[in-house]
């Protein structure tokens, strides 16, 4: 990026250099780790390490269930995922292990 590019920062109400914004966003990246400390990324497959009762769905996800294609939410302890019959499933990273 050149020094001539600027981005409006709504929080401060000022124009800031685009290079500064790029470095600041890279520093704010959250690392999400599973129950044994493996680093998780978007698209990973995880396995449940504990039986989990899903509120509102009347269903229990059993230990060993494979969850495919997770998405990180920006929170260090939560991951967003899809599972058959359950919409909007959010799991805690402490209950999964990277496959």
Secondary structure, 3 states (H helix, E strand, C coil): CCCCCEEEECCCCEEEEHHHHHHHHHHCCCCEECCCCCEECCCCCEEECCCEEECCCCEEECCCCEECCCEECCCCCEEEEEECCEEEEEEEHHHEEEC
